[in-house]
């Protein structure tokens, strides 16, 4: 009887429906949700709704757009990344089943409110966004205490800052303080740059070592320890300068320093011919776009002939966008029991994201002519194509029960 039960378990798991498969681990559920949102929201916002929302008055539609990309698309990535990585880093049981679905319902409800963009429903959006972020913080704190580890503390700190800034942004929107809401949502996006710096620092080296030695019997690449938290640390310094109300030139130099730290992270990808692997190039592009965007932001405050809005797109859309697609591609392989190496669709996704960022930011900075068609339409279409390509490429694997419990720890 015992033998029959043990033999039947693998077959039972292989016959699970897709919704039971995706609830097994955070990345399986939230990475597809993030890809869908990142592809559909800009397309609806630019192409379908012509950069307007039907019930957006008196809150500007552009403010809804910014908050939905940051808390919606990147928020889902954050949930998927932390609920997948935290158990791996701390050797603890992962969230699964209804624990994940409850977070997804909170996140999704806020996204529906963002699409309707009716100011009366802002309180619902506020409660739901704060609820999923608070749940994530509680989970990380509980895991840290249970394992008596400080490894998650930097992420707890940054996500707490993210939650605080998002609360100010949503509350300001709800009470009609548009200027304060705009300042808070910009800070929320810049806080995500700190989280990006943490994530790149903990992903790039293990991936580089795996590429150099797939057997993982050696550690051929060891970066300088001081670089691990340099970029998020300098982002934190620049954010403190913003909160203290320092002058434009002073904060400009602080953001240039933070951007230079991201550019410096690109050197971790200089590992010989293997640097041309898609995963390494993607991580280097993430650091490069983040660095270029923050340097351009600082330069704009020192008199450069462009505004700050395109620099935010260069950093937040480009840096985080490449970081997200890299995490999608790397985790999607390792956590389904596969080796690194990307097919043409995912390689095309990287190219589309790069093209989308360039089409959105470069014309506004005077670095290239405006493309034909309505403003930002081509950029939104190419951007949407990137995340759609990844989703088509990876969704069959993410929903395949045969890939459950097949992780390769990197």
Beta strands, then each sheet from edge to edge (+ up, - down):
end
